[in-house]
Amino acid sequence: ANSAAALLAVDRHDLVLGATRAARIALQLDDRRIATGIPAADALHEAGVSQQEEIIEAEKAALLRALSRTSGNVSQAAAALGISRATLH
């Protein structure tokens, strides 16, 4: 049985940096496509979302990371993000 793992290496911006042979075959990736900076969501053929939805999701992710890093302390998270507590809410 072929048990090769299909894995992607992705940077913090969701761009594919590399892929195992199994992933390259399954997702039809080659060095050229990877070098152009293909988003992982595109490589995985995830349902298309608008640019506006992508921005909203990125903002949510940033807020959740800030809250996680401050153990849920809204004031500290807002300060770390350089925004007011009211804006964070």
Backbone as a printed PyTorch tensor [residue, N CA C, xyz], in Angstrom:
tensor([[[  0.8390,  -1.1840,   0.0000],
         [  0.0000,   0.0000,   0.0000],
         [  0.8810,   1.2440,   0.0000]],

        [[  0.4210,   2.2700,  -0.6890],
         [  1.1550,   3.5310,  -0.7610],
         [  0.6970,   4.4060,   0.3900]],

        [[  1.5880,   4.6450,   1.3400],
         [  1.2190,   5.4270,   2.5180],
         [  1.9210,   6.7790,   2.5370]],

        [[  2.3440,   7.2610,   1.3710],
         [  3.0320,   8.5500,   1.3070],
         [  2.0700,   9.6580,   1.7220]],

        [[  2.5510,  10.5320,   2.5890],
         [  1.7190,  11.6300,   3.0800],
         [  1.7390,  12.7880,   2.0940]],

        [[  0.5570,  13.3400,   1.8620],
         [  0.4320,  14.5270,   1.0280],
         [  0.4580,  15.7320,   1.9620]],

        [[  1.6050,  16.4050,   2.0090],
         [  1.7880,  17.5230,   2.9200],
         [  2.1960,  18.7710,   2.1590]],

        [[  1.7120,  19.9200,   2.6450],
         [  2.1090,  21.2140,   2.0940],
         [  2.8670,  21.9840,   3.1580]],

        [[  3.9110,  22.6790,   2.7570],
         [  4.5870,  23.6320,   3.6300],
         [  4.0250,  24.9970,   3.2470]],

        [[  3.4820,  25.7040,   4.2370],
         [  2.7890,  26.9620,   3.9830],
         [  3.3720,  28.0300,   4.8960]],

        [[  3.5650,  29.2420,   4.3500],
         [  4.0890,  30.3220,   5.1770],
         [  2.9570,  31.0310,   5.9180]],

        [[  3.2970,  32.0370,   6.6880],
         [  2.2980,  32.7120,   7.5170],
         [  1.2850,  33.4960,   6.6980]],

        [[  1.5350,  33.6370,   5.3940],
         [  0.6090,  34.3470,   4.5190],
         [ -0.2460,  33.3830,   3.7090]],

        [[ -0.2050,  32.0910,   4.0420],
         [ -0.9760,  31.0420,   3.3730],
         [ -0.4450,  30.7140,   1.9840]],

        [[  0.7990,  31.0700,   1.7050],
         [  1.3830,  30.7410,   0.4080],
         [  2.1590,  29.4350,   0.5140]],

        [[  1.9940,  28.5860,  -0.4800],
         [  2.6660,  27.2850,  -0.4950],
         [  4.1530,  27.4850,  -0.7530]],

        [[  4.9760,  26.9400,   0.1370],
         [  6.4290,  27.0080,   0.0060],
         [  7.0000,  25.7300,  -0.5840]],

        [[  6.2980,  24.6140,  -0.3490],
         [  6.7670,  23.3220,  -0.8230],
         [  5.6900,  22.2740,  -0.6310]],

        [[  5.9210,  21.1190,  -1.2230],
         [  4.9370,  20.0450,  -1.1320],
         [  5.6250,  18.7010,  -1.3150]],

        [[  5.1030,  17.6950,  -0.6240],
         [  5.6290,  16.3490,  -0.8280],
         [  5.2350,  15.8720,  -2.2180]],

        [[  5.8810,  14.8280,  -2.6620],
         [  5.5710,  14.2770,  -3.9950],
         [  4.0940,  13.9210,  -4.0940]],

        [[  3.5590,  13.3080,  -3.0380],
         [  2.1480,  12.9150,  -3.0550],
         [  1.2400,  14.1380,  -3.2010]],

        [[  1.5650,  15.2270,  -2.5120],
         [  0.7600,  16.4480,  -2.6130],
         [  0.8870,  17.0640,  -4.0040]],

        [[  2.1020,  17.0470,  -4.5480],
         [  2.3130,  17.6050,  -5.8890],
         [  1.4650,  16.8730,  -6.9180]],

        [[  1.3990,  15.5510,  -6.7840],
         [  0.6130,  14.7480,  -7.7230],
         [ -0.8830,  15.0100,  -7.5090]],

        [[ -1.3360,  14.9400,  -6.2640],
         [ -2.7630,  15.0920,  -5.9710],
         [ -3.2850,  16.4790,  -6.3260]],

        [[ -2.4480,  17.5040,  -6.1340],
         [ -2.9080,  18.8830,  -6.3480],
         [ -2.3760,  19.4850,  -7.6400]],

        [[ -1.7010,  18.6560,  -8.4220],
         [ -1.1410,  19.0950,  -9.7060],
         [ -0.2510,  20.3300,  -9.5310]],

        [[  0.6650,  20.2210,  -8.5790],
         [  1.6070,  21.3080,  -8.3190],
         [  2.9560,  20.9640,  -8.9230]],

        [[  3.6340,  21.9700,  -9.4170],
         [  5.0100,  21.7970,  -9.8700],
         [  5.8290,  22.9640,  -9.3200]],

        [[  7.1250,  22.9320,  -9.5590],
         [  7.9970,  23.9800,  -9.0280],
         [  7.5630,  25.3680,  -9.4840]],

        [[  7.1180,  25.4960, -10.7340],
         [  6.7190,  26.7940, -11.2630],
         [  5.5130,  27.3430, -10.5070]],

        [[  4.4950,  26.5160, -10.2880],
         [  3.2910,  26.9690,  -9.5650],
         [  3.6370,  27.3510,  -8.1350]],

        [[  4.4970,  26.5790,  -7.5080],
         [  4.9020,  26.8820,  -6.1320],
         [  5.7100,  28.1790,  -6.1080]],

        [[  6.5980,  28.3590,  -7.0600],
         [  7.4470,  29.5530,  -7.1030],
         [  6.6380,  30.8320,  -7.3280]],

        [[  5.4870,  30.7240,  -7.9790],
         [  4.6720,  31.9200,  -8.2240],
         [  3.9510,  32.3830,  -6.9700]],

        [[  3.9360,  31.5570,  -5.9260],
         [  3.3000,  31.9560,  -4.6720],
         [  1.8310,  31.6420,  -4.6150]],

        [[  1.4630,  30.4360,  -4.9360],
         [  0.0500,  30.0370,  -4.9360],
         [ -0.4780,  29.9310,  -3.5020]],

        [[ -1.6280,  30.5660,  -3.2130],
         [ -2.2300,  30.4180,  -1.8890],
         [ -2.6510,  28.9620,  -1.6450]],

        [[ -2.4810,  28.4920,  -0.4260],
         [ -2.8600,  27.1150,  -0.0960],
         [ -4.3390,  26.8740,  -0.3680]],

        [[ -5.1810,  27.8610,  -0.0820],
         [ -6.6150,  27.7110,  -0.3230],
         [ -6.8840,  27.4490,  -1.8000]],

        [[ -6.1310,  28.1100,  -2.6810],
         [ -6.3100,  27.8830,  -4.1160],
         [ -5.7960,  26.5020,  -4.5070]],

        [[ -4.6420,  26.1170,  -3.9690],
         [ -4.0740,  24.8040,  -4.2840],
         [ -5.0100,  23.6870,  -3.8430]],

        [[ -5.6890,  23.9050,  -2.7140],
         [ -6.6010,  22.8920,  -2.1780],
         [ -7.9890,  22.9870,  -2.7850]],

        [[ -8.1790,  23.9340,  -3.6800],
         [ -9.4550,  24.1180,  -4.3690],
         [-10.6060,  24.3340,  -3.4010]],

        [[-10.3250,  25.1220,  -2.3500],
         [-11.3790,  25.4310,  -1.3930],
         [-12.4000,  26.3310,  -2.0650]],

        [[-13.6070,  26.2970,  -1.5500],
         [-14.6960,  27.0910,  -2.1250],
         [-14.2710,  28.5500,  -2.2400]],

        [[-14.5400,  29.1220,  -3.3810],
         [-14.1610,  30.5020,  -3.6270],
         [-14.8880,  31.4690,  -2.7130]],

        [[-14.1510,  32.3910,  -2.1770],
         [-14.7350,  33.4480,  -1.3600],
         [-14.2840,  34.7720,  -1.9460]],

        [[-15.0430,  35.7910,  -1.6900],
         [-14.7010,  37.1040,  -2.2160],
         [-13.4990,  37.6780,  -1.4790]],

        [[-12.8810,  38.6840,  -2.0860],
         [-11.7590,  39.3560,  -1.4390],
         [-12.2000,  39.9460,  -0.1080]],

        [[-13.4220,  40.4950,  -0.0670],
         [-13.9410,  41.0820,   1.1690],
         [-14.0560,  40.0240,   2.2670]],

        [[-14.5370,  38.8350,   1.9040],
         [-14.6440,  37.7480,   2.8870],
         [-13.2650,  37.3100,   3.3650]],

        [[-12.2860,  37.3060,   2.4680],
         [-10.9250,  36.9450,   2.8670],
         [-10.3710,  37.9440,   3.8730]],

        [[-10.6470,  39.2310,   3.6560],
         [-10.1740,  40.2700,   4.5700],
         [-10.8300,  40.1110,   5.9340]],

        [[-12.1360,  39.8600,   5.9460],
         [-12.8550,  39.6740,   7.2120],
         [-12.2810,  38.4860,   7.9770]],

        [[-12.0250,  37.3830,   7.2840],
         [-11.4730,  36.1930,   7.9320],
         [-10.0630,  36.4610,   8.4600]],

        [[ -9.2630,  37.2140,   7.7220],
         [ -7.9120,  37.5470,   8.1700],
         [ -7.9700,  38.4210,   9.4180]],

        [[ -8.9050,  39.3670,   9.4400],
         [ -9.0640,  40.2210,  10.6200],
         [ -9.4910,  39.4030,  11.8340]],

        [[-10.4280,  38.4840,  11.6310],
         [-10.8710,  37.6150,  12.7340],
         [ -9.7080,  36.8040,  13.2730]],

        [[ -8.9000,  36.2580,  12.3660],
         [ -7.7520,  35.4380,  12.7820],
         [ -6.7740,  36.2670,  13.5990]],

        [[ -6.5090,  37.5060,  13.1730],
         [ -5.5860,  38.3790,  13.9050],
         [ -6.1390,  38.6900,  15.2940]],

        [[ -7.4350,  38.9550,  15.3920],
         [ -8.0580,  39.2360,  16.6860],
         [ -7.9950,  38.0220,  17.6050]],

        [[ -8.2930,  36.8510,  17.0600],
         [ -8.2540,  35.6340,  17.8690],
         [ -6.8460,  35.3330,  18.3580]],

        [[ -5.8300,  35.5520,  17.4990],
         [ -4.4410,  35.3410,  17.9350],
         [ -4.0900,  36.3000,  19.0610]],

        [[ -4.4720,  37.5680,  18.9180],
         [ -4.1600,  38.5640,  19.9530],
         [ -4.8390,  38.2000,  21.2640]],

        [[ -6.0950,  37.7880,  21.1940],
         [ -6.8150,  37.3930,  22.4140],
         [ -6.2050,  36.1470,  23.0330]],

        [[ -5.7840,  35.2190,  22.2110],
         [ -5.1620,  34.0010,  22.7220],
         [ -3.8460,  34.3200,  23.4250]],

        [[ -3.0580,  35.2160,  22.8350],
         [ -1.7600,  35.5720,  23.4140],
         [ -1.9040,  36.3120,  24.7310]],

        [[ -3.0550,  36.9450,  24.9520],
         [ -3.2800,  37.6880,  26.1930],
         [ -4.2370,  36.9430,  27.1190]],

        [[ -4.4330,  35.6620,  26.8720],
         [ -5.3290,  34.8100,  27.6690],
         [ -6.7200,  35.4180,  27.7980]],

        [[ -7.1810,  36.0330,  26.7170],
         [ -8.5350,  36.5720,  26.6930],
         [ -8.6740,  37.9830,  27.2390]],

        [[ -7.5660,  38.6040,  27.6200],
         [ -7.6230,  39.9610,  28.1660],
         [ -7.8260,  40.9400,  27.0040]],

        [[ -9.0430,  41.4850,  26.9050],
         [ -9.4100,  42.3530,  25.7880],
         [ -8.5810,  43.6300,  25.7630]],

        [[ -8.3590,  44.2200,  26.9230],
         [ -7.5810,  45.4670,  26.9760],
         [ -6.1560,  45.2460,  26.4890]],

        [[ -5.5230,  44.1730,  26.9380],
         [ -4.1560,  43.8770,  26.5120],
         [ -4.1090,  43.5410,  25.0180]],

        [[ -5.0920,  42.7930,  24.5380],
         [ -5.1310,  42.4310,  23.1200],
         [ -5.2890,  43.6850,  22.2640]],

        [[ -6.1660,  44.5830,  22.6700],
         [ -6.3700,  45.8280,  21.9290],
         [ -5.0830,  46.6500,  21.9100]],

        [[ -4.4240,  46.7420,  23.0440],
         [ -3.1750,  47.4910,  23.1180],
         [ -2.1240,  46.8750,  22.1960]],

        [[ -2.0300,  45.5510,  22.1950],
         [ -1.0590,  44.8690,  21.3430],
         [ -1.3360,  45.1240,  19.8620]],

        [[ -2.6020,  45.2790,  19.5240],
         [ -2.9870,  45.5310,  18.1380],
         [ -2.9510,  47.0100,  17.7770]],

        [[ -2.7750,  47.8550,  18.7790],
         [ -2.7380,  49.2870,  18.5230],
         [ -4.1050,  49.8810,  18.2250]],

        [[ -5.1440,  49.2550,  18.8060],
         [ -6.5120,  49.7600,  18.6230],
         [ -7.1470,  49.9350,  19.9810]],

        [[ -8.2790,  50.6220,  20.0130],
         [ -8.9590,  50.8250,  21.2890],
         [ -9.7070,  49.5560,  21.6840]],

        [[ -9.9780,  49.4670,  22.9680],
         [-10.7590,  48.3330,  23.4870],
         [-12.1350,  48.3050,  22.8230]],

        [[-12.7440,  49.4840,  22.6340],
         [-14.0750,  49.5770,  22.0070],
         [-14.0350,  49.0680,  20.5620]],

        [[-12.9690,  49.4060,  19.8560],
         [-12.8420,  48.9330,  18.4760],
         [-12.7210,  47.4220,  18.4330]],

        [[-11.9650,  46.8600,  19.3720],
         [-11.8170,  45.4050,  19.4130],
         [-13.1630,  44.7420,  19.6350]],

        [[-13.9750,  45.3000,  20.4940],
         [-15.3060,  44.7330,  20.7300],
         [-16.1320,  44.8690,  19.4650]]])
